[in-house]
Structures are given as C-alpha cells and as structure tokens.
Amino acid sequence: MSETHPSICRFCPAHCGVLVTVEDGAVTKVTGDPDNPLYLGYSCPKGRALPEQHANPLRLLHSQKRGEDGAHRAIASDRAMDEVAAALSDIIERHGPRSVALYVGTNSLPYAPAPGLANAWLRAVGSPMFFTSNTIDQPGKQIAAALHGAWQAGEQDFRTADTWLLVGLNPVISKSAGVPNQNPAQRLKDAVGRGMKLIVVDPRRSETSKRAHIHLQPRPGEDPTLLAGLLHVIIAEELYDHDFTDVNVEGFAELSEAVRPFTPEYVARRADVPREQLVEAARVFGKAARGGCSLGTGPNFAPHGNLSEYLSLCLNSICGRWSRAGDPVLRANVMLPPFTAKAQPHAPYRAWGKGEKLRVRGLTDTAAGLPTAALADEILLPGEGQVKALLCLGGNPMMAWPDQRKAFAALQELELLVSIDIEMSATARLAHYVIAPKLTLETPGMTLPAEMLKYFGHSIGHSKPYAQYADKAVDPPAGSDLVEEWEFFYGLSQRMELTPQLVGFYGWGRHIESPPRLIPLDMENKPSSEDLHAALCEGSRIPLDEVKQHPHGHIFEEVAPRVEPRDPDCEVRFAAGHPDMLRELDEVHREDYASAWGDARRPFRLIPRRHNDFLNSSGRSIAKLSARRPHNPAFLHPDDLNELGLESGDAVRIHSAHDSIPALVESDATLRRGLVSMTHAFGGLPTEEDEARFREIGSNTGRLVSSEAEYDSITGIPRMGAIPVALERLREGEGEGEGEGEGDGG
C-alpha cells in the first residue's frame, strides 16, 4: 500500500516542504511539494536522498556501548540512560558540575525540542559548559550585531532590491543567507532578471557569482580590506544616505577616518582586484535605492571575521539598507510570539567578557556563545574545572572541530563521551555510549527552528510569514530501539532527579537580548513530542492548531504587519565607530601583507568550499549522494596544476605550518590562481588507517588548523580559511600514514 504525506525536509535548516511516499511502512520517495506556497516544489539532492538515509545499512537501530576491548555492542536505550545517568552523577560528585559539558551541532536544529531540553538539562545539572557549532562557523555575525546594534524591523527585501552584495557566500549551494533559501537559484535568477545588480566577492567563480553584475575575485582573507575600500569610495563620493545616517548612526566621523587609508589604489593592489571594478561596485551599491550586504562562512573562517561582519553592517547602515516605516515586516513572526517592528535600532550591547570564563587564552562567554575551539583544551588541561564528560547532540566534533589531532586526544581523555548519532561516525567510534535516535520523518516537525534563524544573522530564515507543521510520516523500523533526541535528556533528568525547565522562545523579537521563556516540565508524566511543540509555540502569533490546518504549509499574508515609525523620543544609534573594531581595522592596514603573500615556503592559500550533496559530515555514508565522489578533492586552477607538474587525480600532501594531510587534486578553472579549495568535514580519525584511506573518504582540513595560533581573541575561532599551505606530490606508496607537519611550529 502506497501513501503520500506532505512533510518537512529537515536534512538542513532550510526546512523545505516535501512530499513523502511510504510503501509498506518504508519511505520510498521524497520530492518537492508543488502545493507548498513558499517552496513551490523545490527540493535538493539531500532531501531527495531521505529514503536512502532511512534505509542506509549503516544506520544504527539500537544504541551502542563500548566494551573494555574497544568494540561497540548493542544496549537497550533504557539501560543506556541508566548507566549514563549513574556515570554522570558520579563525575559530578567527584569533580563538580563544571566537569560536564554539552556540544550542540548544526544537525540539532531540525528537532525543535531537543536543543532546548538538552540545554535545560545542563542548566539543571548546574554546569555553564554549553558549546555549539556557532563559534566555529560564523560567530562574527553575533559579535558584530552586539557591537554595532541591530535594526528592529530587519533588512530590506531581496525581492525588491536594486542591488545585493554577497561576500564569501554561495547561497545557491549553502541555502543560507543573502538570497532567500527557498530555491535560492531560482530566486536569484528572478531577481537578476528583473534588473537587480548582484555584486559577488569570492575568490572562486561560484554557482552564485555566475549571475553577478560584478564579480570581484580577491585574494582570500582580504574581506575587511575590500569592505573598507567600498566604504572609502561611498563616503568620499558622498553616495551614502545622509538623512538616514544623521538620524541613526553614531561614530560616522570615526568610521570615515578609519577607512581613509583604504583607497581604491591600495585595496586593488593588496586584494589584487581591478581598481575600476572596485569603484564600480561601490557606486552600484551606494547609488541603489534598496539592497543589502551579506557575508558567509568564508570571511568568518579567515582572520578578522568579526571585523568583516562589523564593516558589512556599517555599510548597510550608512547606505540605509534597513526596512523603513510602512514597509511590510519582512520576517514577521508566525510560530513565535508577535512583536512590534519599529524603524529604529536596538542599542549595541556587550559582546564578550560576561558569563563563564574559560581557563585558556583569556576566553569568555560571548554573544555567539562559549568558544568551542577551546573545548578540547578544557578537556585536556588538568586542574579544577577540567571537563570530564561530554555529551554531543547533532554534531560530529571529530569532523567539525579545528585542530583535529588535539580534538582526537581530548575525546579519548574523557571519562565519559556520549554521542547521539544515527551511525557510527568518527565521534561515535570514540564514544563510550552511542544513543541511536529516530530520523526526522519518524518524528513530527515544524518550521519554528527556521523562523528563529533571523536572530542569528543578516538575511537568514523565512522571508515571508510562513509556517508548516508535519506529523511523522513513517514509524521506525520494526524491531528497532530508537528514541527522539529530547527523550534522552528527559530520561537522564528523571534518573538524576532533576527538574529541567525547557527553553521557550517568548521574548524573541522584542529585543535581541530578551531572556527566553522557561517552561517547567512534568517529570512524573512524560510529555509527547506534540506536547513539547505546543509548549514551544505558546503565545505564538498564529496558534499552532491553525498552522496544523495547512498540511502543505501556509503564508499568512493576511496578518503581515507593517513597520511602525521611529519612537519620537528614541535616541538609540548604531555604533559605526566602535573603538575595538576600528583599532583592529588599523591593525589590518599595518599588516605586512606583501611578505605574507610572498612566502615561498607556503605559496598557496586553502579556502573552504560548500558541497551541494552534504551538510558538513552528514550524508557522506549515503551511497546516492557519495557515489560520484566520496572524497573531498583539493581543487586548483589548471595553470597551477601544470606548474606543479600535476594532473587531476594525482595524490599530494598538503602542508600547513601546523600539520599536513593527503589529498587528490582536481582541476577547477573557476578558482583564481594560488588557491586550494576543499570541502571541510571529510576524512576520518587521525590514524594511519584513516590516512591510508584518503582516496575513499577524503581528508580533514581541520587537521591543518592550530587552535592556539592566529585565533580570534573574542570567539576563539582559529584561522580556518585562507590558510597558507604548500603541496608536494605523493608517489605510489609514499607519504601515506605519515601525517606530521613541517616541524616549524604554527
């Protein structure tokens, strides 16, 4: 018997509306839903591979426990919770609550109750050690928003923009910021077709830049230089919005002075872009009536990510790229509580130096969260406060964390490592317990997590007042023993006699710092997933029951509010002259960039690259997605390959100052010369066995990164992009399994 259900793809945070075909209790087909009013039948390869994910022979159908011999064997989920709870209680009694840490990765986002209940459990334990993937991805977004201030009514609408500037961002593949993520390729095509002038800054001629009116292809890592150069031209030629700036921006004179040295000649020489192209980009952006600037992972991985994000906000602000009174509220709340959008800024606030202080590198809690790049140090460093237990939700630290060898040593040092995972990932292989969860189509879902994304960065999330709720489409496989992720933390709480309070979302949208609502949980009568969804949506703008009346999703245009005028007594201004940021910009100007780019020892720069078939390490074990290319090639310009005497398919060893990895090279004429472009989160554990398998599984670029060198002093994120590297040919049987760096520090 075949049935088709409207549902939500939750492979990534885009939450696309899909149709799920179920035959004899198994998912057999997933396609885009043509009746979904926002996604209009769109789907990507990851979503269409959901049937293969459910039927994957590597999928865990039972939780696992590692024995003394190192082998993992099945354990009942209830028994696993008993033993984990007992082990945690013992660790807390001996070492205190701070010895327990939680890491929440990107794959937790689709399961609405899970991150909140995990955080609630950790708070009930009394530990402040809550880490997420945010601080090793794009932490500059939250830091910049705190220092600069945010606009209550949000950015202008991409659909009516005259221009848009994308820096280090490829939304056609990443489905993230800049272009609405509901079929971004089509949205981009439509916008350019109606006359919008797209400006792309990317060292590679990406899928997005192919539609650009102007494509600046600079040296990687020069994003703050280029943004300062655009500001220089716009200010010097008085292309900025004088009226908006006079009312809403403080520190304009300081910003103008700070960007004065970044002349078109200087920026063109340093970033290696045509001067005329840079000036034209500034004029196109400055003269447009409506538009915006968005940054991606690339600028955040490179040095000075906070500064790049800050300068992009300054660019948006002096050009008035924010919604005005009378405009429709672009990202109106639907499943979140209503809020009043006014044409005025939120005040800047403290971005770091509050909350928990880490024991290494002077790092503290930040507006982006605790610095995840320092968590391995917190595990390895002896003494009071040492982390002894780590629980991982929706993440794969061995693939995602920088400085992979240090991460490997840290995870092996733990008294207790618990990974909630659908398969035996690199992290799960090291875990004492692996908790097997249900997959998304085996659980109910809703678009609340996607709606929340607007609070984590510019131009992210739904661009219309849209919502969808979906019941589970299929039951778990017969004979399996699977739990929803939130159930694991609820079960731990019961066994540890804790009363956690679920983090709700009341207050989001009223003020960027508003505390979330805390929802007490009934620890005697276990709630259902539907109960938790209802609790999370309490006070929502559109009642959850009404959202459920639209199984294909719905755009609630009939209740879309308008932006209200600025309060007459409002004196809040954006901070365009923050001293810390302008001091860092001055440091950038004083850098000896010529020597850095002329380093003969490491003449190439390694940059990140998104993959349309995978979300970080997720999807790599699905044959339908990985069949064509299961590894992550090192892409180089064909002229660079020729100069090195290499051909596509040749094996090389890539050396940074810190370490080295093997890789297979591949020609890519879309790159500027001097670059190596690789997708992150590939490879395996840093062992000889995994090094020898790089042709099959690729290599982990995080192994080239030192968490203690060239790190951001606020977020702790190390230099994960624009990494100086050298390449040497690997001949048959040579170099495999060596894996050491050049021995010159880093």
N, C-alpha and C positions, 0 to 999 in steps of 0.2 A: 504494500500500500504506500502510495506516494502523497506527501503533503508539502505545501509550500507556506512558509511563515515569513511575514515581514520582521526584520530584526535590525540589530546594530552591529556593524563590524567593530570589534574592539582590539584589533591587532595593533593599532597605533592610536594616538589621541584624537585623530580626526573624527572618529565615530560616524563613519559613512552609513547611510541607510542601505540595507541589502535585503535580498530575498534568499531564504534558506530552504532548500529542498531536502526533505527527510524521507528515506525509504527504509522500511523495516527497522526502524529505530536507529538508523545511521545517517549522518549528514553526507549527502552525495553531491550537492552542488550549491555554490554561493555565487550570486550575481548582483549587480547593482539593481536597485529598486526604482523602476521608471515612475512609480507613483509617489516617490518621496519628493516633496516640493522643493527641497533645498539641494539635494544631491543629484536629482533628475536622472537616476540610472547609473551614475558613476560608480566605479569600483577600481581597485588597483590589483596588481598581481598578488599582493599579500592577502588581501581579503578573499580573492577567488581561490586561494590555496587553503582556506579554512577546513574543507573536507579532509585534505591530506594531513593537516595538523591533528585533527581528531583521530584519524586512522593511523597515525605515524607509529610504526612498530617500536620506536624508541621512547614513546610516551610512557610515563610512569602511571600505572593504575593502582599502585599500592605505595605507601610511604616506605622509606628505607632507613635502616640503622647500620652504621659502620661497626664491624666487629673488630676485635683485637688484631685480627690478621689483615685488616685494612679493607676487606671486602664488605660490600653493602648487601644486606638481605632484607626481605620484606618484613614489615612490622605493622600491626594494626594501628590505625590512626589514633584511637583512644589510648592505646598503650604508649604510643609515641608521645602524646600530650602528657600522660602521667610521668614519664621518665624525664622529659624536658622540663616540666614544671618543678620536679624534685631537684634536678641538677641546677636550675636557676636559683631556687631558694637557697641551696647550699652555697652557691657562689656569692649571692648577696649577703648571706650571713657572715661569710669569711672576709669578703672584700668590700662590701658596701654597694649601694645601688648604682654608683657611677661605673662599676665594673661591667655593667650590662649596656650594650649599645644596639641600636636598630639602624639598618640601612634600607632605605626605600628607593627602588629604582623606577625607571620610566614605565615598565610594564605593570605597575600597580595602578596607574591612572584609570584604566577602564573599569576597575572593580570599585565602584563608588564607596561602599562602606569600609573596605579593607584598610586603606592608609589611615583613615580617621580612627578606626578601632585599634590598629597597631600603635598609633601614637598615644591613644588613651591608655592602653595597657602599659606602655613605657612610663607615662606620667604617673600612673598608679603605683608602679614599682618605685618611683622616686628618682629615676635617672634622667639627666638632661641630655644624654648622648644620642640625639636623634639626627641622623645624617641622611641626605638624599643625593640623587644624581644631579640636582640643580647646580651645586657648586663645582662640578667638573664638566659642565655643559655650557651654560650661558649665564653665569652669575652676575655679569656686568649689567644685565637688564635691571635687576632689582637694586643693585648698588647705585646705578645712575639715577633711577627714579627717586630713590631716597634723597640723594644729594641735590638733584635738580628740581624735584617736585613733579607731580603728575596732574593731568588735566581731568577735572571731574567728569566732563562729557565725552572724553575719549578722542581718538584721532578722527580725521576726515575719512569719508567713504571712498574706498578704492574704486567703486563702481562709477563715481562721478569725478574722479581725479583727473587733472590735466597732465600730471606727471607723477612718477614714483621712483624713488631711489632705493635700490637694493644693494647692500654691501655684504659680500661674503655669504650670500644667501641664494639658495636654489630651490624655491618653493615648488617647482614642478615635480621635483623628486622628494623633497622632505615633507611636503604638505604641512608646512608650519607657518611662519609669519610672512608678512608682506602682501602676498596675494591670497584672497580668500581660499581656504583649504578645501572647499567643496568643488572638486575637479579644477585644480589650480591652472592646469594647462589651458583649459577652455576659457576660464575667467581671464587669463592673461591675453589670450587670442582676441577675445571680445573687446577688452579694454584698448588694446593697440589698434584694433580695427575701427573703433570709434574715434581714434585720434590721440589717445593718451601717449605721451612720450616717456618711455621707460628708460631709466638710466641704471646700468648694472656695473658694479665694481667687483670684479672676480678675476683672479689670475688664469682662470680657465674659461673657454668659450662654452659655457654650460648650456643645458637644455633651456634655462630661463633666458640667458643672455642672447640667445639666437633671435629673440624678438625685440632686442633692445634698440632704441633710437641712438643711444650712445653706450658703448661698452668700453670702460676703462679697464685695462688688463695690467695692474701694477705688480710690482714685487710684493710677495706676501709679507704680512706683518707691518705694512705701511698704511694701515687703515686710519690711525689717528693723524698721520701726516696729510693724507688725502682729504679727510674731513675738515681739518684745519685750513687746508688750501681752499676748499669750497667756501668755507665761512669767510676767509680773507677776501675772495672776489665779491661775494654777495654783500659784504659790509662796505668794501671800498667803492663799489659801484652803486651803493645805496639801493640794492634790489630787495632788501628786507622789508617787512611790513612795519612801517614806522608807528602807526596807530596802535597796533596790537602790542608791539614791543614796549611802547611808552607806558601802557596800562598794566601789562602782565609780566614784564621781565625786569629783574634786578641784576646788576652786575654787567650790563651791556658794555660799558666803557672798559671794564677789566677784560672781558672776553675779546673785545676789539684789539686791545693792546697785545693780548696773548697770542692772537693769530697773525699779528702784523708781520712777523718774520717768515711766515709760510706763504711766500709769494708764489705766483704760478711758476716762475722760473725755478725756484728752489724745489718745489714739490715735484715738478716734472723731472728734474734731474735726480732727485732722491728716490721717487717711486717709479721712475722710468716709464712715464706716460707722456704722450704728446701734450705740450703746453696748450695748444689751441683746443684740444679735446677737453681738457680740464676746465678751461674757461667757458667753453660752450656748455658743459654740464652744469656749471654754477649758474649760468644765465638762464638755461632752460628751467632749472629748479626754482631760481629766485623770481623769475617773471611769471610763473604759473599762478593762477588764482587758487587752485586747490591741489593737494597732493600729500606726500609724506615720505619719510625715510625710515627704513627698517634694516636691522642688522641680523646676521645669523651666527651659526656656530664658529665659522672661520675666524672672524675678528675676536671672538671670546677665547678661542684656543690660543691665539697669538698673544704676544706680550701687549700690555696696556689695554686689555679688554674693557675694563671699567671706563677708561678714558674714551675709548671709541664709542661706547654706548652713550656716554655723557655728551660728547660732541654731537652725536646724532640728535639727541633731544634738544640741544641748543639750536641746531639747525632747524628742526621742526618749529621751535618756539619763536625764533626771530623772524621766521617766514610765516608765522601764524597758521601752522598746519594742524589746527585743532578745531573741533566742531564748534560752531557758533550758535548763539541763541536763535531758536526757531528751526534749526536742523533736526531731522529725526535722530533719536538716540540710536547710534549705530549698533551697539552691543547691549541692548536692553535686556534686563534680567527676565527670565521666564520661570525656571525651576529654582532660582534664587529669589530672595525677598525683593520687593520693589525698592528703588532708590530714586532720589531726585537728582537728575543730571543738570548741573549749572555750568555756565560758560565762565569758569574761573578755576584757578589752580588749587590743588591740595598743597599745603605747606610742606616744604622739604623736612626731613627728619633724620635722626641719627642712623647711619648706615652700618656701623660696626662699633665694637667696644662695649656692648651691653650683653647681659646674659652670661652663659658659660664661657670660661676661659680655658683654652686648651693648654697642654703642658709643653708644646713645641712651637717654635718660631714666632712667639708672641701673638698667636692667632686667637680670635674670639668668635662668639656668635655674630652673625651679620644679618642684614636684611635679606640675604639669599640663603641663610641657614648656616649651620656649622660647616667648616671647611673639610669636605670629605677627603681631600688629598692628604690630610694629616691623620686620618683614622688608623692607617697602618702603623704610624708612629705611636699612637696612643695604645695600640696593642703590644708593640714591641718594647716600649720604654718601661722598665721596671719602676716600682715605687707606688706611692699612694695614688689611687685613681686609675691605675692601669686597667684597661679593658680586658676582661677575661672571657666574656661571652658575647657573641654577635649573632643576631637574627637578621636574615636577608629576605626582604619581601619585594618581589617584582624586579629583581636586579641580579646581575651576574658580575660581582666585583672582580673576579679573575680576568674577565674580558674588558671591563669598563674602567677600572681604576688605573690611574697613571702609575708609573714605576712598578711594573708588573712583578719583578723579582722581589721587591720589598713586600708587595701585597701577598705574594706566594708565601714568603717567610712568616708574615703576620698571621695569615689564616691558619697556618699549621701550628702556630704558637698558642692558639686559643684553647681554653679548657672545654669550650662548647661552641660549636658552629652549627647553626640550623639554617637550612636553605629551603624556602618554599619554591618548588620548581616542577615544571611539567616533564622534565627529562633530566638525565644525569649530565648536567652542564659541567663546565670546568670548575665552577664553585662547588656544585653538588658533589663532585668527586672527592673533595676535601672535607665535606661536612660530616659531622657526627650523626646528624639526622637530616633526612630529606623528606619534607612533607609534600605529598602528591595532591595538587588541587584540581578542582573542576576547571574546565575550559570555559571561555566566555559564552559560547552558545548553549552550555549546560546550566547557565545561571541567568537570572533576569538582569536587565541592564537599562541604563538611562543616560541621557546626554548631559546630565549635570556636570560631570568632570570636564567635558569640552567647553561648557559655558563658563566654567571657572577660569579657564586659561587666560582670559583677558586681564586678570590681575597679576599675571606673571610676565608680561612684556607687551611691547607695542605691536598692534595689528595681529593679534593671535586670537583664535577661537571663532565662534559663530558671528557672522556679520549681519545676521537678521534675527528677529525674536523667534527662534526656532527651538522646538523640543520634541523628544521622542522617548517612549518607554516601550520596552520589549520584554515579554515573558521568555522563559527559557524555550529554546527551540527543540531540544532533544534531551533525553535522560543520559546520565553517564553510562558507560559500557557495563553490561551485565557482569556481575562478579567483582567489580572494582570496589575499592575502598577510598573514596575521594572526599575532600572537604572543601568548602569555599574558604578562601583565604581569611576572611573575617572570623570564621568559626574556629580557626586555630587559636587566635588571640583571645576569643571569648572563652575557649576551653582552658587555656593557660590561666586566665583570670579566675575562673571558678576553682581550679585546683590550687592556686596560690592565695585564695581567699581575698581577692582584690575586687574593688568596685569601680571599674573604669567609667569615665564619662566620655561618650562619643563626641568627637569634634564636629559640630554642625557648621553651617555657613551663614547663619544670621549675622548681619552686620557687614558682609562683603558688599562693596559698592557704596556704602555710606561714607566710608573713609578708608583709605588704604591701610591704616593701622588698626582698624576696628577689631576688637577681640571676637573670635568666633563663639557661637553659642555652644554650650556644653550640655549634652543630653545624657542624663543618668540612665544606666541600663539595668534591666531586671535580671539579676543573677540567679534567680530561682527558676524562672520560666524563660527558657531560651527563645529569643525572638526569631522570626524568619527573615530572609533577605528582603521580602516585601515590607516587613515591619520597619526595617532599618532604612530602606529607601523612603518610606513615608516620613520617618523621623527627620531624615536629612532635608526633606522638602517642606517641612513645617514652615508656614509663613510665606511660601513661595508666591510669586506674582500671579502665576496661573496654578490653580490647585492640581495636585498630582492626578486626581481622578479625572479631571478634564483632559490632561495630557494623554491619559490612557485611552481616551475616546478616539484618538487618532493613531491607529497602529502603524501607519506609514510615516508618522511624523507630521508636524504642522508648523506653519509660520503664522504666528499670532499678530498679524499686521494690524488687526482691529484695535489692539491695545498698545500699539507702539507710541511711546511718549515723545515729546519734543524737548529739545534742550531749553532750559529756562535761562533768563538773563542773569548776569552777574549781580550778586547782592550789592546794594548801594554802599554799604559800609565795608565791603571786602577790601582788605589791604594786603592780601597774600600775593606774592610774586614768585615766579620761577627764579631759581638761583643759577644764573648763567655765568657767574664769576666765582664759583666755589674755589677757595684758595688751594685746597688739596689737588683738585683736578688741574687747575692752571699751573700749579707747581710741577705736576707730572708732565704736562704738555711742554713746559720749558725744558725738562729733562730729556724729552724726546728730541727737541730741537738741538740739544747739546750733544747728542749721541754721535759717535764716530761711525756713521753708517757706511762710509766708503770702505773702511777697513773691514767691517763686518761682512760686507758683500764681496770683498776681495780675498776671503780666507781660502787659500789653496788647499788646505787640509780637508775642508768640508765645503765644497763649492756649490752643492745643491741645497734646496730647501724642501722639506717634506711638508705637504699640506693635506688636510682631511678631505674626504670625499664621501658623500652620501650614496647609498645604493637603493634603487627602487624596489628591490625584492626582499630586503631585510630591514628590520628595525634594530639597530645595534647588533647584538648577537642573536636575536630572535629570528627564527625562520631558516637558519643555516642547516638544520637537520631535516628540513622538508625537501624531499627529492624534487618535487615540482619546481621549487624555487632555486635550488642549488645545482641542478643537473648541468646547466650550461657552464657554470664557472663556480666551483665550490671554494676557491681560494680568493684572496684579495691581491690582485696583481699590483706591482709597482709601475704605474703609468709614467712614461716620459715622452717628451717631444721626440719625433723620429730623428731630428738632426742631432739631438743629444745621444740617442742610441747609436747612431752612426759614428759619432765622435768617440764614443766609448768602445766601439767595435762590438756592439751587442745587437742581437735581433730579438724580436718578440718570442717569448718562451725560454730565453736564456735565464739561468739562475745567477743571482748576485747575492752578496751580503751587504746590507745597508748599515753603516756605522754612524752613530751619533757620538757626542762626547761622553755619553753615559753608558751605552751598550750597543748591541748590534742584533739584527735579525736577518734571516734569509728570505728571499722573495723571488718570484718570477716576474721579469719585466715584460711590459707590453707597450706598444706604440700608441700614442694619443696626440694627434695633431691639434687638438683643441687647447692644449696647455701652452703657456709661454715657456720659453726655454729656461733651463736651470732649475726645474721643479721635478719633484717626485710626488705623485698623488696616489694616496692609498686610503681605502676604507678601514675604519677602526673596528675593534671588537671581533677580529678574526683570530685564528690560531688556537692554541691550547695552553696547557700548563708549561712553564719554562723548564722543561726537562729535555734530555737528549732525545727521548722517544718522540716528543711532540715537535722538536726542531726538525727531526728527520722526515716529518710528515707535512712539511710546509707546502709541498706541491698539491696535497689533497685538502688541507684545512687552512692554508694561509698562515700569516704571522701576525703577532700582536704588536701594533705600533706603540702601545703604551710601554713596551719594554725599552723603547728608546728615550723615555722621559724620566728625568730625575725629579722627585717631589721636593727636593731640597735645593734645587738650582733654578734660578730665574722664575721664582714663584711670585704670585701677586701677594703683597703684604696684607691685603684685606681678606680676600676669599681663599687664599692659599692655593689657588689653581696654578699649576706649573705651566711652563711653556709646552703646550700640546700641539701647536701648529707653527708653521714657518720655522721648523727645526733644521738647523744646519746639519747636513749629512754628507757622507761620501759613499761611493759604490765601488765594489770590486767584484770581478767575475768569480763565480764558483764553478770549478770544473768538476766533472763527474767524480763523486766520492770525496770531494774536498770541502772542508769547512762546515759540513753538516754536523750539528750536535755540539759545536764549539760555543757559540752564543755569548762570548765575552766582548766587552767594549775595547776601545783602543788603549785604555790604560792611562789616559791623560786627564782623568777627572771629569768634572762636568757639573 
